[in-house]
């Protein structure tokens, strides 16, 4: 899918741009207004950075926690660390494994969640921020010829930004 997204300052300009695109022969099936009173960012499909961060943290936990347990167990077995004498050597190795697993879980939360929060949303976060400021997005979905037809029409309304995107699967 290919999108052309224009950020407009108010509802009136967004509606005028939509009407101008419609008059130019662009099908209303290809046009969307995102903003207050129209589709929300979630309804349109902009990725929520919080959900993306959670998904990334869970993905990283799936392999960091077991790896951390194995690393902690092995390190304790090699170093012969004796934290609690009453547990014996094997009990201390298990304790080292649990401490390693805790380190792996913290890594998945901080690194996985932090990276997912900062990079997982792509350009969706700036668009979400503009929607929260009360601005509107006029989105044209379609092929390159459709975008070429829509671009000069949208430029008449002096959008803050006018960008084209192609979804990669």
C-alpha positions as CSV (number, residue, x, y, z in Angstrom):
1,X,0.0,0.0,0.0
2,X,1.1,3.5,-0.8
3,X,0.0,6.6,1.1
4,X,0.3,10.3,0.6
5,X,-0.2,12.2,4.0
6,X,-0.8,15.9,4.3
7,X,-0.9,17.6,7.8
8,X,-3.4,20.5,7.8
9,X,-3.9,22.9,10.7
10,X,-7.7,22.8,11.0
11,X,-10.8,20.9,10.2
12,X,-12.0,23.4,7.6
13,X,-8.9,23.1,5.5
14,X,-8.9,19.3,5.8
15,X,-12.6,19.2,4.5
16,X,-11.8,21.6,1.7
17,X,-8.8,19.5,0.6
18,X,-10.9,16.4,0.8
19,X,-13.6,18.0,-1.4
20,X,-11.0,19.3,-3.9
21,X,-9.5,15.8,-4.2
22,X,-13.0,14.4,-4.7
23,X,-13.8,17.0,-7.4
24,X,-10.5,16.1,-9.2
25,X,-11.8,12.6,-9.7
26,X,-10.0,10.7,-6.8
27,X,-12.4,8.1,-5.4
28,X,-13.6,8.7,-1.9
29,X,-12.6,5.1,-1.1
30,X,-9.0,6.2,-1.4
31,X,-9.4,9.3,0.8
32,X,-9.3,9.5,4.6
33,X,-9.4,12.3,7.1
34,X,-7.8,11.5,10.5
35,X,-8.5,13.9,13.3
36,X,-11.1,14.9,15.9
37,X,-14.5,14.0,14.5
38,X,-13.1,11.7,11.9
39,X,-11.0,8.5,12.1
40,X,-8.7,8.3,15.1
41,X,-5.0,7.3,14.8
42,X,-5.8,3.8,16.1
43,X,-8.7,3.4,13.7
44,X,-6.5,4.3,10.8
45,X,-3.8,1.9,11.9
46,X,-1.0,4.2,13.1
47,X,1.2,2.0,15.4
48,X,0.9,2.8,19.1
49,X,4.5,3.1,20.4
50,X,3.6,1.7,23.8
51,X,2.2,-1.4,22.3
52,X,5.2,-1.8,20.0
53,X,7.5,-1.4,23.0
54,X,5.6,-4.1,25.0
55,X,5.8,-6.5,22.0
56,X,9.5,-5.9,21.6
57,X,10.2,-6.4,25.3
58,X,8.2,-9.7,25.3
59,X,10.1,-10.9,22.2
60,X,13.5,-10.1,23.9
61,X,12.4,-11.7,27.2
62,X,11.7,-15.0,25.4
63,X,15.4,-15.5,24.7
64,X,17.1,-13.3,27.3
65,X,15.6,-14.9,30.4
66,X,16.6,-18.5,29.5
67,X,20.0,-17.3,28.3
68,X,20.5,-15.3,31.5
69,X,19.6,-18.3,33.6
70,X,22.1,-20.5,31.7
71,X,24.8,-17.8,31.9
72,X,24.2,-17.2,35.6
73,X,24.2,-21.0,36.4
74,X,27.4,-21.5,34.4
75,X,29.2,-18.5,35.8
76,X,28.4,-19.7,39.4
77,X,29.5,-23.2,38.6
78,X,32.8,-22.0,37.2
79,X,33.5,-19.4,39.9
80,X,32.3,-21.6,42.8
81,X,30.5,-18.6,44.4
82,X,29.1,-19.7,47.7
83,X,26.4,-17.2,48.7
84,X,24.5,-19.4,51.0
85,X,26.4,-22.3,52.5
86,X,23.3,-24.2,53.5
87,X,22.2,-24.6,49.9
88,X,25.3,-26.5,48.8
89,X,27.1,-26.0,45.5
90,X,24.2,-27.0,43.3
91,X,21.8,-24.7,45.2
92,X,24.2,-21.8,44.7
93,X,24.4,-22.6,41.0
94,X,20.5,-22.5,40.8
95,X,20.6,-19.2,42.7
96,X,23.1,-17.8,40.2
97,X,20.8,-19.0,37.4
98,X,17.9,-17.1,38.9
99,X,20.0,-14.0,39.3
100,X,21.1,-14.3,35.7
101,X,17.4,-14.7,34.6
102,X,16.6,-11.5,36.6
103,X,19.3,-9.7,34.7
104,X,17.9,-11.0,31.4
105,X,14.4,-9.8,32.3
106,X,15.7,-6.4,33.2
107,X,17.6,-6.3,29.9
108,X,14.4,-7.2,27.9
109,X,12.4,-4.5,29.7
110,X,14.9,-1.7,29.5
111,X,16.5,-2.4,26.1
112,X,13.6,-4.1,24.3
113,X,11.0,-1.7,25.7
114,X,13.2,1.3,25.2
115,X,14.1,0.5,21.6
116,X,10.5,-0.4,20.8
117,X,9.3,2.9,22.3
118,X,11.9,5.0,20.5
119,X,12.0,3.3,17.1
120,X,9.1,0.9,16.9
121,X,6.6,3.5,15.8
122,X,8.4,4.9,12.8
123,X,6.7,8.1,11.7
124,X,3.4,7.3,13.5
125,X,4.5,9.1,16.7
126,X,5.0,12.5,15.0
127,X,1.6,12.1,13.3
128,X,0.0,11.1,16.7
129,X,1.5,14.2,18.3
130,X,0.1,16.5,15.6
131,X,-3.3,14.9,16.0
132,X,-3.1,15.6,19.8
133,X,-2.3,19.2,18.9
134,X,-5.7,19.4,17.1
135,X,-4.4,19.1,13.5
136,X,-5.8,16.9,10.8
137,X,-4.4,14.5,8.3
138,X,-5.7,14.0,4.8
139,X,-4.5,10.7,3.5
140,X,-4.6,9.5,-0.1
141,X,-4.3,5.8,-0.5
142,X,-3.4,4.6,-4.0
143,X,-0.8,4.3,-6.7
144,X,1.9,6.7,-7.8
145,X,-0.3,8.2,-10.5
146,X,-3.0,8.9,-7.9
147,X,-0.4,10.6,-5.7
148,X,0.9,12.6,-8.6
149,X,-2.6,13.8,-9.2
150,X,-3.3,14.6,-5.5
151,X,0.0,16.3,-4.7
152,X,-0.6,19.7,-6.5
153,X,-4.1,19.8,-5.1
154,X,-2.9,19.3,-1.5
155,X,-0.1,21.8,-2.0
156,X,-2.6,24.5,-2.6
157,X,-3.6,24.2,1.1
158,X,-0.1,24.8,2.3
159,X,0.2,21.7,4.5
160,X,2.7,21.5,7.3
161,X,4.1,18.4,5.7
162,X,3.3,16.4,2.7
163,X,4.9,13.0,2.6
164,X,4.5,9.8,0.6
165,X,4.9,6.3,2.2
166,X,5.0,2.8,0.8
167,X,4.2,-0.1,3.2
168,X,6.8,-2.9,3.2
169,X,5.5,-6.3,4.0
